[in-house]
Amino acid sequence: MPQTAQTLDAAAVRSWCVRALDALGREREEIDAINVYPIADGDTGTNLYLTVESAAQAVEAVFAADDPDAGEAVRAMAHGALIGARGNSGTILSQLLRGMASVLADGRDGDHLARALTAAARAAREAVAHPVEGTILSVATAAADACGGGGSLVAVARGAYEGARTALEATPGQLAVLERAGVVDAGGRGLVAVLGALVEAVSGEAQLRPPTRAVPAASPEDCALGGPAFEVIYLLEAEDAAVDRLRARLDGLGDSLVVVGGDGLWNVHVHVDDAGAAVEAGVEAGRPYRIRITHFAGASEARERLQRAVVAVVPGEGLAGLCAEAGATTVLAGPGAPPASGDLVDAIRRAHAREVVLLPNDSDLRHTAGAAAEQARAEGIRVALIPTRAAVQGIAALAVHEPDRRFDEDVVAMTAAAGATRYAELAVAERQSFTSAGVCQAGDVLGLIEGDVAVIGQDLTETARTVLDRMLSAGGELVTLIVSDETPPSLSDSLERHVRETYLAVDTATYHAGAGAPPLLIGVE
């Protein structure tokens, strides 16, 4: 007979993670297919899978480092879900796990599990700006209510699972968009899978999968239409008071607002039309990072993959907003924190397209981007990697992107535009070193052209002007300047004036990269 657990020990938590990941892996495509609310973008199953994958990795990490107790394992699971949460449902799931962890830290028998599920459902509702019935929130509340006053660990887990299954079947009657499409809530379906995995972990018995509803070919009227154009997600280091102000600010900018976390670390999720404003609100509240901005497709396109999308790596929040407004899915590269191949694969999946153009915008990311492209191709996505070496080349490529063209023609045009853009960067030397332009000292301003140090100076503006003159000596029609928040405002004004007065036939365009970007990036087309 299967061995049942009396308490949720560390091994059971580990087993729960493994089984939940396996269950969501099996059901991911089905959950994606029924995703019609709040946005019919067909990725709820994938988002939940990636959220639980991050939780499972965090649990494995504490087992690799030590022999953890159950409290450490539960906290690791919740923290991993928080930092890896994807999408609306994934963010809510991370808060459910966090709510459970706060109770299970004090005890892990059936009575504590019942209280943990109640705390989880309450915490999730509090994290959502405007809770809606017929969603994962309803399923979580029903799971908690079905536990009664407690009991054995297995009985409580089974009660929660059965309560969640019953509530899931009721969701079409609670939310009109689900009833029109003839489906249950996708996030709720994912939570049922996670709770089924919990029953398996504590009872040793496999659960029957919930009955699969036939998914009709939904028309655009069946889905949640309209709404904001972008999904913005980021991790945020901030104080509680600043997060309260952030919630109010983001609530006025968009919808589907979920802010989860605590103890100085938060995961922020919102749907907005102005992606840049959502990121700027995070900057005002604290330090946002791992910023992901996704441009939503129309409902009919989301039910069927988009034909083509662009994924671009950018060095600052401002450029993330700019590229997202141009229709690209963006990945933020922070100072000293380049994205991993998994981050790029995740972005390619989020683009939800049959064909993807990948712009790494950094020569150091060539191999990382190549590995991501290969993995995505193995999943059936046609990926073209354009080896852009700087953000200005990526902007030039994005400017000529035409999704209605044949894929090969579009890639050729974008590659040609990127290749015709010479690039330069200004940096400040951190220590004495030998360069191709001579010996530099700590604090010197370095002007790099095409990746090589060409100018060493002491003044930012003078060095920038020298670099620009060298680049324009070979000709050019358009100068692109990208400045960071730390760059003096007078720099771009001075360079624009210099171009107007010295190069009469050359135009200039200036963009703001936001915090964390190099002081100045220059492109000449």
VOGU-3710 file (C-alpha; in Angstrom, 3 decimals, decimal comma):
1> mpqtaqtlda> 0,000/0,000/0,000  1,185/3,561/-0,635  2,836/5,183/2,357  0,972/8,283/3,604  2,637/11,230/5,292  1,521/12,577/8,671  3,363/15,873/8,221  4,534/17,842/5,226  8,268/17,286/5,688  11,064/18,536/3,432
11> aavrswcvra> 10,997/15,405/1,270  7,249/15,827/0,733  7,713/19,465/-0,278  10,360/18,385/-2,761  8,071/15,654/-4,104  5,221/18,181/-4,372  7,356/20,459/-6,541  8,480/17,629/-8,806  4,952/16,261/-9,223  3,426/19,710/-9,793
21> ldalgreree> 5,987/20,474/-12,474  5,304/17,120/-14,119  1,528/17,690/-14,007  1,772/21,174/-15,494  4,168/19,879/-18,130  1,548/17,315/-19,206  -1,318/19,783/-19,149  0,465/22,945/-20,307  -0,833/22,931/-23,870  -4,406/22,170/-22,804
31> idainvypia> -4,320/25,000/-20,257  -2,852/27,361/-22,855  -5,673/26,414/-25,230  -8,454/27,436/-22,798  -6,809/30,725/-21,784  -9,395/33,391/-22,672  -9,328/35,583/-19,539  -8,131/38,216/-18,652  -6,365/38,283/-22,034  -6,750/35,549/-24,630
41> dgdtgtnlyl> -3,009/35,232/-25,165  -2,812/31,441/-24,836  0,065/31,223/-22,349  -1,405/30,556/-18,886  -0,238/26,933/-18,850  3,254/27,940/-19,921  3,389/30,728/-17,318  2,301/28,413/-14,515  4,832/25,793/-15,616  7,677/28,343/-15,585
51> tvesaaqave> 6,585/29,652/-12,169  6,603/26,162/-10,641  9,859/25,353/-12,436  11,489/28,289/-10,626  10,000/27,079/-7,320  11,291/23,548/-7,908  14,777/24,843/-8,753  14,869/26,840/-5,520  13,926/23,765/-3,501  16,575/21,661/-5,253
61> avfaaddpda> 19,133/24,366/-4,456  18,526/24,140/-0,689  18,722/20,343/-0,844  22,028/20,596/-2,742  23,505/22,977/-0,172  22,234/21,327/2,998  19,791/18,869/4,529  16,917/21,348/4,917  14,059/21,139/7,358  10,491/21,469/6,091
71> geavramahg> 10,324/25,161/6,933  13,361/25,924/4,758  11,977/23,846/1,900  8,576/25,581/2,010  10,171/29,018/2,164  12,451/28,135/-0,758  9,456/26,973/-2,797  7,602/30,229/-2,142  10,657/32,395/-2,828  11,478/30,549/-6,041
81> aligargnsg> 7,909/31,031/-7,257  8,071/34,735/-6,384  11,230/35,487/-8,349  10,186/33,296/-11,277  6,484/34,169/-11,465  5,136/34,594/-14,997  1,869/36,101/-16,096  -1,244/36,912/-14,117  -1,943/33,370/-12,868  1,715/32,594/-12,151
91> tilsqllrgm> 2,007/35,729/-10,022  -1,129/34,792/-8,065  0,148/31,221/-7,600  3,384/32,604/-6,141  1,347/34,556/-3,576  -0,689/31,452/-2,736  2,549/29,580/-1,996  3,854/32,513/0,028  0,660/32,584/2,075  0,969/28,867/2,744
101> asvladgrdg> 4,623/29,175/3,738  3,829/31,768/6,410  1,639/29,206/8,259  3,552/26,012/7,461  6,671/27,517/9,009  5,008/26,916/12,417  3,707/23,398/11,761  3,027/20,993/8,936  0,267/18,637/10,033  -3,243/18,555/8,587
111> dhlaraltaa> -4,586/21,329/10,796  -1,725/23,635/9,777  -2,236/22,763/6,105  -5,918/23,739/6,368  -4,971/27,063/7,958  -2,233/27,524/5,346  -4,687/27,118/2,476  -7,027/29,655/4,083  -4,170/32,127/4,561  -3,066/31,538/0,973
121> araareavah> -6,496/32,280/-0,490  -6,769/35,443/1,612  -3,271/36,645/0,652  -3,937/36,088/-3,048  -7,138/38,129/-2,961  -5,374/40,946/-1,137  -2,639/40,993/-3,791  -5,101/41,475/-6,665  -6,312/45,052/-7,112  -9,785/44,037/-8,315
131> pvegtilsva> -10,585/40,368/-7,570  -12,895/38,638/-10,063  -14,971/35,544/-9,341  -14,693/32,590/-11,701  -10,892/32,740/-11,684  -8,016/31,066/-9,861  -9,026/33,145/-6,809  -12,425/31,415/-6,625  -10,802/27,994/-6,973  -8,284/28,807/-4,205
141> taaadacggg> -11,044/30,004/-1,860  -13,113/26,870/-2,516  -10,080/24,672/-1,846  -9,567/26,356/1,530  -13,270/26,158/2,442  -13,384/22,434/1,610  -10,750/21,642/4,241  -13,159/22,150/7,136  -11,480/22,544/10,483  -8,574/20,286/9,596
151> gslvavarga> -7,896/16,614/10,089  -5,157/14,328/8,838  -2,706/15,735/6,314  -3,961/13,459/3,520  -7,623/14,179/4,288  -7,049/17,936/4,200  -5,086/17,748/0,934  -7,779/15,570/-0,677  -10,529/17,863/0,559  -8,789/20,894/-0,907
161> yegartalea> -8,264/19,117/-4,223  -11,878/17,991/-4,529  -13,138/21,432/-3,496  -10,937/23,025/-6,139  -12,159/20,606/-8,836  -15,789/21,365/-8,028  -15,132/25,109/-8,055  -13,293/24,844/-11,358  -16,312/23,266/-13,038  -18,434/26,163/-11,756
171> tpgqlavler> -16,241/28,926/-13,206  -18,084/29,229/-16,559  -21,229/30,129/-14,622  -19,355/32,874/-12,766  -17,564/34,554/-15,661  -19,403/35,274/-18,898  -16,310/35,165/-21,121  -15,659/31,566/-20,026  -19,258/30,565/-20,671  -19,186/32,078/-24,174
181> agvvdaggrg> -15,989/30,202/-25,002  -17,216/26,978/-23,394  -14,149/26,553/-21,159  -13,215/26,568/-17,487  -10,759/29,122/-16,101  -7,213/28,366/-17,208  -5,537/29,596/-14,020  -7,962/27,600/-11,902  -7,236/24,517/-13,999  -3,546/24,962/-13,275
191> lvavlgalve> -4,170/25,311/-9,535  -6,153/22,055/-9,565  -3,099/20,362/-11,109  -0,859/21,787/-8,367  -3,226/20,632/-5,604  -3,488/17,200/-7,226  0,294/16,986/-7,059  0,118/17,824/-3,342  -2,265/14,908/-2,753  0,118/12,596/-4,618
201> avsgeaqlrp> 3,087/13,840/-2,583  1,453/13,176/0,802  -0,607/10,070/-0,070  1,584/8,323/-2,611  -1,484/7,796/-4,795  -1,805/9,175/-8,328  -4,810/11,438/-8,896  -7,195/11,265/-11,790  -6,661/14,161/-14,154  -9,591/16,586/-14,330
211> ptravpaasp> -11,885/15,888/-17,292  -10,754/17,685/-20,408  -13,382/19,864/-21,986  -13,410/20,040/-25,756  -12,058/23,443/-26,713  -14,180/24,959/-29,486  -12,725/27,228/-32,106  -13,520/30,463/-30,309  -14,425/33,512/-32,308  -13,049/36,911/-31,247
221> edcalggpaf> -16,397/37,652/-29,580  -15,897/34,656/-27,291  -12,702/36,033/-25,802  -11,755/38,928/-23,563  -11,290/41,621/-26,174  -9,982/45,120/-25,843  -7,913/46,112/-22,838  -4,364/47,406/-22,579  -1,702/46,644/-25,161  1,164/45,507/-22,904
231> eviylleaed> 1,876/43,140/-20,046  4,595/44,499/-17,743  6,235/42,305/-15,097  9,233/43,070/-12,903  10,829/42,217/-9,588  11,058/45,198/-7,263  13,166/45,942/-4,224  11,164/48,495/-2,235  9,748/49,386/1,168  6,126/48,596/2,053
241> aavdrlrarl> 5,028/52,236/2,024  6,481/52,777/-1,441  4,689/49,658/-2,716  1,365/50,989/-1,422  1,894/54,142/-3,483  2,974/52,040/-6,464  -0,249/50,005/-6,313  -2,322/53,191/-6,453  -0,263/54,552/-9,349  -0,421/51,356/-11,422
251> dglgdslvvv> -4,114/50,881/-10,711  -4,701/54,179/-12,472  -2,541/53,161/-15,444  -4,080/49,803/-16,336  -5,743/46,630/-15,111  -5,014/43,018/-14,055  -2,797/44,503/-11,338  -1,189/41,959/-9,023  1,567/42,910/-6,565  2,893/40,024/-4,473
261> ggdglwnvhv> 5,764/39,516/-2,070  7,007/41,269/1,048  10,094/41,761/3,205  11,509/44,177/0,658  11,095/41,996/-2,463  8,004/42,160/-4,686  6,783/40,816/-8,002  4,725/43,348/-9,956  2,332/42,401/-12,771  0,072/44,819/-14,676
271> hvddagaave> -1,560/45,271/-18,099  -1,121/48,809/-19,455  -1,076/50,861/-22,626  1,968/52,870/-21,491  4,653/50,319/-20,652  7,240/53,015/-19,979  5,042/54,684/-17,355  4,577/51,346/-15,554  8,337/50,841/-15,378  8,944/54,459/-14,332
281> agveagrpyr> 6,484/53,958/-11,465  8,627/51,047/-10,322  11,778/53,185/-10,503  10,110/55,790/-8,286  9,129/53,100/-5,764  12,478/51,305/-5,577  14,752/49,230/-7,795  12,974/47,259/-10,522  14,836/44,502/-12,359  14,144/41,414/-14,505
291> irithfagas> 11,737/43,630/-16,415  9,610/41,814/-19,012  7,337/43,700/-21,405  5,076/41,732/-23,747  2,946/43,212/-26,507  -0,460/41,554/-26,569  -1,840/40,184/-29,794  -5,527/40,404/-30,619  -7,658/37,580/-29,290  -8,068/35,831/-32,638
301> earerlqrav> -4,311/35,949/-33,187  -3,618/34,609/-29,717  -5,850/31,588/-30,181  -3,695/30,848/-33,186  -0,026/31,771/-32,953  1,045/35,093/-34,390  2,842/34,695/-37,671  5,889/36,727/-36,637  7,386/38,564/-33,681  10,614/40,279/-32,675
311> vavvpgegla> 12,485/39,625/-29,415  15,060/42,269/-28,466  17,576/42,546/-25,621  17,821/46,142/-24,362  20,157/47,819/-21,838  17,609/50,058/-20,098  13,974/50,458/-19,091  13,397/53,376/-21,454  14,462/51,345/-24,472  12,318/48,455/-23,265
321> glcaeagatt> 9,274/50,705/-23,480  10,353/52,098/-26,853  10,886/48,654/-28,396  7,685/47,283/-26,865  5,708/50,133/-28,405  7,212/49,086/-31,743  5,774/45,608/-31,143  8,833/43,778/-29,795  9,004/41,483/-26,775  11,920/42,758/-24,707
331> vlagpgappa> 14,480/41,299/-22,307  16,320/43,717/-20,026  20,099/43,385/-19,689  21,148/45,002/-16,430  24,680/46,203/-15,567  26,788/43,087/-15,082  23,675/40,908/-15,383  23,306/39,727/-18,985  20,320/37,493/-19,704  20,851/33,738/-19,782
341> sgdlvdairr> 19,771/31,576/-22,695  16,755/30,476/-20,623  15,617/34,094/-20,341  15,787/34,460/-24,115  13,922/31,179/-24,691  11,259/32,361/-22,249  10,904/35,623/-24,203  10,629/33,729/-27,494  7,840/31,608/-26,000  6,074/34,701/-24,634
351> aharevvllp> 6,129/36,241/-28,108  3,797/33,371/-29,061  4,661/33,406/-32,756  5,513/30,848/-35,407  8,417/32,995/-36,625  10,681/35,054/-34,369  13,474/37,486/-35,159  15,965/37,587/-32,264  18,054/40,739/-31,693  20,707/40,174/-28,968
361> ndsdlrhtag> 22,099/43,736/-29,349  25,384/42,762/-27,700  28,354/40,934/-29,209  28,928/39,118/-25,894  25,476/37,521/-26,186  26,187/35,852/-29,521  26,613/32,337/-28,117  23,832/32,772/-25,540  21,414/33,911/-28,240  22,517/31,079/-30,516
371> aaaeqaraeg> 21,767/28,503/-27,820  18,348/30,061/-27,184  17,549/30,035/-30,904  18,472/26,357/-31,172  16,288/25,420/-28,221  13,331/27,381/-29,608  13,781/25,738/-33,023  13,631/22,349/-31,324  10,210/23,405/-30,014  8,994/24,068/-33,554
381> irvaliptra> 9,502/27,845/-33,674  11,252/29,306/-36,706  13,931/31,641/-35,318  16,241/33,986/-37,211  19,138/35,341/-35,167  20,389/38,715/-36,426  23,797/39,235/-34,764  23,232/42,849/-33,684  26,116/44,017/-31,517  24,587/47,165/-29,985
391> avqgiaalav> 21,179/48,577/-29,127  21,417/51,161/-31,914  21,711/48,350/-34,449  18,645/46,698/-32,950  16,671/49,938/-33,217  17,704/50,300/-36,855  16,592/46,720/-37,570  13,289/47,197/-35,764  12,613/50,379/-37,746  12,467/48,449/-41,053
401> hepdrrfded> 10,658/45,395/-39,672  7,519/44,576/-41,660  5,636/41,505/-40,366  3,566/41,262/-43,581  6,665/40,577/-45,697  7,954/37,093/-46,366  10,071/35,978/-43,420  13,315/35,712/-45,367  12,813/39,132/-46,957  12,093/40,718/-43,578
411> vvamtaaaga> 15,193/39,156/-42,027  17,365/40,335/-44,935  16,041/43,904/-44,657  16,543/43,984/-40,882  20,026/42,500/-41,174  20,980/45,068/-43,813  19,713/47,960/-41,657  21,640/46,684/-38,631  24,787/46,101/-40,693  24,639/49,619/-42,128
421> tryaelavae> 24,650/51,113/-38,628  28,060/51,792/-37,158  28,033/51,996/-33,377  30,014/53,494/-30,539  29,785/53,668/-26,770  31,128/55,866/-23,996  32,274/54,227/-20,764  34,245/55,261/-17,690  37,408/53,274/-16,909  37,291/51,497/-13,548
431> rqsftsagvc> 41,050/50,936/-13,303  44,321/51,505/-15,105  44,671/49,300/-18,168  46,238/49,020/-21,617  43,900/49,699/-24,546  44,193/49,948/-28,310  44,319/53,755/-27,870  46,988/53,703/-25,149  47,070/53,450/-21,368  43,990/54,690/-19,505
441> qagdvlglie> 43,653/55,569/-15,837  40,727/54,930/-13,493  38,107/57,603/-14,133  39,113/58,272/-17,747  36,334/58,506/-20,335  36,680/55,817/-22,989  35,217/56,152/-26,462  34,720/52,720/-28,021  33,995/52,429/-31,747  32,800/49,025/-32,962
451> gdvavigqdl> 33,919/47,546/-29,613  37,515/48,881/-29,629  38,786/51,816/-27,540  39,448/54,629/-30,009  39,561/57,711/-27,764  40,697/58,298/-24,189  39,597/61,584/-22,622  38,795/63,304/-19,348  35,562/65,080/-20,307  32,393/63,220/-21,300
461> tetartvldr> 31,172/65,810/-23,831  34,546/66,396/-25,487  35,210/62,673/-25,789  31,752/62,086/-27,233  32,248/64,839/-29,806  35,614/63,381/-30,867  34,083/59,906/-31,261  31,160/61,315/-33,258  33,454/63,243/-35,596  35,511/60,128/-36,293
471> mlsaggelvt> 32,390/58,158/-37,111  30,941/60,856/-39,378  34,226/61,280/-41,228  33,200/58,162/-43,157  29,800/59,667/-43,972  26,332/59,184/-42,575  22,738/60,369/-42,844  21,313/59,733/-39,373  22,900/59,872/-35,909  21,133/58,026/-33,097
481> livsdetpps> 22,011/59,004/-29,521  20,933/56,859/-26,554  21,539/58,351/-23,110  20,994/56,932/-19,623  19,426/58,580/-16,592  22,916/59,151/-15,159  24,092/61,089/-18,221  24,103/64,926/-17,878  21,134/66,327/-19,884  23,445/68,824/-21,568
491> lsdslerhvr> 25,377/66,064/-23,359  22,747/65,141/-25,956  21,845/68,812/-26,483  25,494/69,640/-27,137  25,960/66,757/-29,581  22,737/67,549/-31,471  23,861/71,182/-31,834  27,295/70,056/-32,997  25,784/67,842/-35,705  23,431/70,611/-36,894
501> etylavdtat> 26,256/73,137/-37,163  28,927/70,848/-38,632  27,092/68,259/-40,742  24,254/69,988/-42,544  22,781/66,913/-44,225  22,770/64,699/-41,132  19,724/64,241/-38,873  19,802/63,248/-35,210  17,434/61,229/-33,014  17,816/60,933/-29,227
511> yhagagappl> 16,352/58,221/-27,010  16,480/57,711/-23,243  17,529/54,264/-22,061  16,652/54,857/-18,414  18,671/53,680/-15,437  21,539/51,218/-15,674  22,461/51,813/-19,323  25,902/53,050/-20,529  26,325/56,859/-20,391  26,025/57,170/-24,197
521> ligve> 25,440/54,911/-27,173  25,943/56,326/-30,680  24,707/54,934/-33,956  25,480/56,285/-37,421  23,475/55,106/-40,432
//
